[in-house]
Amino acid sequence: MSVLSRLAVIAAISIAACSQGEPAASASTVQSGADSGRREVAVFAGGCFWSTEANFEHMPGVVSAVSGFAGGTVSNPSYDQVVRGGTGHLEAVQVTYDPARITYRQLVDRFWRTIDPTDPDGQFCDQGAPYATAVFATAAQRPIAEASRAAAVAVIGERRFVTPVRNGARFWPAESYHQDFARLNPVRYGGYTRFCGREARLRAVWGR
């Protein structure tokens, strides 16, 4: 095993689940290019919010991606409360975007390809209720999200596809040390994704 391989294994073991993190700055990645000044919001639950955030925040037209929680019954939950269970929240990411530069449909289409929508119990090595997947859609967003879901289902098959489109829900930001985790902790995040086998599983599911 090479020195780099050893380091990767050590990093992976140290973060064997999304449940560990370090203090970090607030999440806000502003894209370059013409900005219309318009803002809309989308909320996605894709398992570990570190990964969901990283999958969106560098897309042209995305203004920010913030890690947090949605879909539960407890106001302003802490991370510890959510992972202990009983609050009903999923780890989620609130994506703020410029609709003149990227559409909601493009965001939802992107979301499906970053998750394993055949897993009802979590994502990759993060298993349990808080890591279930969903699109949280407003009444206006729902027809678009459902159309996007139908297109994704056509690729995978209805019986295997378990990720739902849910009604919009209050989003609560997570603690600051969870924000921008992939960008601020690239070695630890890289070890985590390799340990979890994200890319291999996504290729197996989506054929890419």
N, C-alpha and C positions, 0 to 999 in steps of 0.2 A: 504494500500500500504506500503510495507516495505521500510526501509531506502535505501536499494540498488536499489529498484525499482524507488524511487523518484530520486535518483542520475542518474539513467539511463535515466529517462524522461527529467530531467534538461539538461543532456548532449545532448540528442537528439534534444531538442528544440534549444539549442545553436548552433547546426550545422545542421539545417533542410535541408541543401543542400550541395553539394560538394563545394559550392562557398565560404566557409569560411575556413581559415587556420591560422597557426601560423608559425613564422620563424622556419626553421629546417635545419639540415645539408644536404649535398649533397647526392644523391642516389647512392649507390653502395654496393651490398651485394654479396660478393664473397663466393662461395660454397667450402666446404672442399672436399678433395679427389684428385685423380690424375687429373691433368690438362694438356691437350695436347698442350696448347698454341695457338690453333686455335680459331678464333673468327668469328662468323657470327651474323647477325642482323635481327630481325623480328619486325614489327610494328603492333600493334593492337589498335583499338578504341573500348572500352568496356563500354562506359558511363563515370562515374566519374573516373578519372585516379588514384585516391587514391586506389580504389578497384582493378583496373586492375594491377597496380603495385604490390599490396600485393599478388595477386593471382599467380604471376609469380616469384617474387624475391627469394623465398625459394625453388624452384624446383632444384634438383640436376642437375648440368650442366649449370644452368643459372648463368651468371657472374654478370650481373647488370640489373636493370629495372629502367628506367628513365621516369618520367611523363612529358608530353608536348603536342604538337599539330601537326596535320598533315592534309593534304588534302585541305588547303586553298590557298588564293591568296596573302596574305600579308606576307612580309618577317619579321621574328623574332617578331611575335605578342606577345603582353602582354596578361596576363590572362584577364584583364578587357576588352581588345579589343575583344577577342574571345567570352566571355559570353554576351557582348552587341549585338553580331551578325554582320553579314555583311562581315566577313573575309573568311567564308567558311571552317574554320578549325573545326576538331573534337578533343575533348580531347583524347589523345592517349598515348601509352607507347611504348618506344623503348626497346626491350629485346635483350641484347647481351648474346650470349651463346656459349658454346664449343660444336661443332657438333660431337665430338668424344664421348661425354657423354649424349647428348640429341639431338634428331632430330627435324627438322622443323615441320614435321608431328606431332610429339608428342606435340609440343607447340600449333599448331593450334587445335588439338583435345582437348587439355586442355581448350583453349580459349572458344570454344562453350559452354562448361559446366559451365562456370562462368558468362554467360550472359543470358538474355532473348531475343533470336533472333526473337521473334514474335512481338516485340514492335518497330514500325517504328519511334517513336517520342522521344526516349531517353531510360533511364534505371531506373526502380524502381522510386524513388521520384525525380530523376534528369531528367527533361523533357525539350526538346528544341533541336534545331539543333546541338549545340556543343556536345550533349550527345548521338548522334546517334552512331550506331555500324558499324564496318567494319574491314576486314582484308586488310591491305595494303601490296600487294605482288609484288615483283620484277618479271621480266619475267621468271626467273628460278624457283621462288617459286610458281608461279601461278598454274601450273598443280597440285602441291601437295596440295595447299590450296583448290582448287576446288574439288579435290578428298575427302579431309577431310570434306568439306562443304556438299558434296553429301551424305556422310555417316551420318552426323548429320541431314540432311533433311529427311533421311529415318526414323528417329526416330520421328520427329515432324510433317512432312508433308510439301510438297512444297508450298501449298497455305498460310500456316501460317509463313513460314520461310522467313524473310525479310532482314537479315543481308547479305550484299554483300561481295564479294571479289573484291577489287578495285586495280587499278594500284598503284605501289609504288609511294610514294610522299615524299617530303622533310619533315623531322622531325625537330621541333624546341623545345628545352627543355623549360619547364615552370620555373617560379621563384623558388628560392631555398626553400622557405617556403612550397611549395607543395611536395617536394621530401621526400620519406620515411615517409609519413604522418602517415600511419597505425602503423608503428613500433615505431615512436617517440611520438605518441599521442594515445596510446591504449584505454584510457577511452573515449576520444572524438570520435575516430573512431568506437569503439564498440557501442556507443550511436547512431551514425549516421546509422550504418548498421541495428540496431534493428528498429530504426524509419522508415527506408525505407523498411523493410520487405524483404530484399534480400534473405535470406535463404528460407523463406516460398515460395516466388515466384519461386525460382530455383527448389525447390521440385515439385511445381505444374507443371512447364514446362517440366522438365526432368524425373519426376517420381522417385525421390530419396530423 
